[in-house]
Amino acid sequence: MFIDTDLAYRIEKMQAQHQVAITEVLRDRFTLTSAQTLSLMGGYAIFQGQAYPTNHALCIGFQTNDAEEELAQLERFYWARGAPSTIEVCPFVAPAFMQLLGKRAYTVERFYNTYVRPLPPDATIAPLAAEIEIHQASAIESELWAQTVAGTVQPNDPVSLLAQATFHAPDVRCLLASLDGAVAGGGAVAITDDIAYFTFMGTRPASRQRGVQQALLSARLAAATHAGCTLAICNTVPGSQSQRNVLRAGFTLAYTKVFLRK
């Protein structure tokens, strides 16, 4: 699949808006007053609270009008909250933006892969293994789902709170997988227009290496196709088991993003 700047921007914008929605849920539903966003350069700066892994800017650098002034504004936004200015940079951003980041002493922190899978109406979805049952989590299962995908039962753990906020975010479907009658794993899919974004994939340790993640990927692909999506996207750490799983599910690498920190 050919990825151009327009499609890359759509993919990044969709993921950025999803993070904005989660931040709003954290602030409004879970009364996390530190959760704030800032719109600039075509994207958003996200701050949810100290120790949250999602404190960074997304989808910026595609538009470069007043980039230097807005980048300084972004840095002040994070400085005021006692956090480093960190930016998730897509390789399709304007070259002038990358040069500006170099001048302002940003350095590489880590990398992240973005994968895509086209979803034509006749897309072939791998069948679920007979021993794995999957259903959409109900409201009363929200905490169970969050604990499953976050891998912790600590209610104030940032990842657990992010999972709970994801469950309550608009246009998100959260799935639970069971093996032998016991919850084995979970995953979420956020749908905006014709793009399905797969997020929060987790399997309980006792159920690993039994096809749970592949089943959850297949179930989400089926849900996305049924919803009329034409494209599924997801992110993984390079070289991880999640990368192997999404490749087996028919995803291909779209591009590698870099996290830069000032």
C-alpha positions, 0 to 999 in steps of 0.5 A, a space after each residue: 500500500 502506497 503511503 503519501 503525505 495526505 494519508 500519513 496526516 489522516 492517520 496521525 490526525 486520527 490518532 491525535 484526536 483519539 488521545 485528545 478524547 481520552 484526555 477529556 475523559 480523564 479530566 471530565 469523568 475521572 476528575 484528573 485536573 492535570 489532564 490538558 491539551 493544546 492545539 497547535 501546528 495542525 496537531 495537539 500537545 497532550 499532558 495527562 499527569 506526571 508519569 503518564 506515558 502519553 505526555 507528548 505532542 502528536 501530528 505536528 510539523 505537517 503545517 509550518 506556518 509560525 512553526 517556531 513561535 508555536 514550538 516555543 508555545 509547546 515548550 512552555 506548555 510542558 515546562 509549566 507542568 514540570 514535564 519535558 517537551 517530547 514530540 512524536 514525529 512522523 517521517 512525512 512532516 515538513 523538512 523545515 520542521 525537522 531542521 527547526 527541531 535540530 536547532 532547538 536541541 531535540 534529541 532522539 528518545 525512541 522509535 515506534 512503528 505504524 502499521 496499516 492494513 487495507 480493508 476492502 469489502 471482501 477482506 479475508 479475516 482469519 477465523 477465531 480458534 474454537 477454544 477462544 471466545 470474544 465479546 464486546 465488554 459491557 459497562 459493568 466489565 469496564 474495570 475488568 477490561 482495563 485491568 486485563 489490558 493494563 496488566 495491573 489491578 492498581 486503580 491509580 496506576 497511570 496505564 490502568 487509568 488510561 485504559 479506563 478512559 479508553 473504555 469510556 471514550 467515544 467511538 471505541 469498542 473494547 473486546 474481551 477474550 476468554 479461554 476455558 471460561 476465564 478472561 484471557 486478554 483484551 483489546 480496543 478499536 477506535 473508529 473514526 470515519 473509515 479508519 479503525 485504530 487498534 489500541 490497548 492489546 493485552 494478554 494475561 500471562 497464564 494465557 500467552 502463546 495460545 493465540 489470544 492476540 491473534 484472535 483479538 486482532 481478527 475480531 477487531 478486523 471483522 468489527 472494522 470491516 462490518 463498520 465500513 472501515 477501509 483501513 486499519 492501523 496500529 502501532 508497535 515497538 520495533 522487534 516486539 511480540 506485538 509486531 509479530 502478531 500484527 504482521 501475521 494478521 496481514 498488516 504491513 509497515 507504513 512508516 517508523 516514527 521517532 520520539 524527540 525530547 528537548 
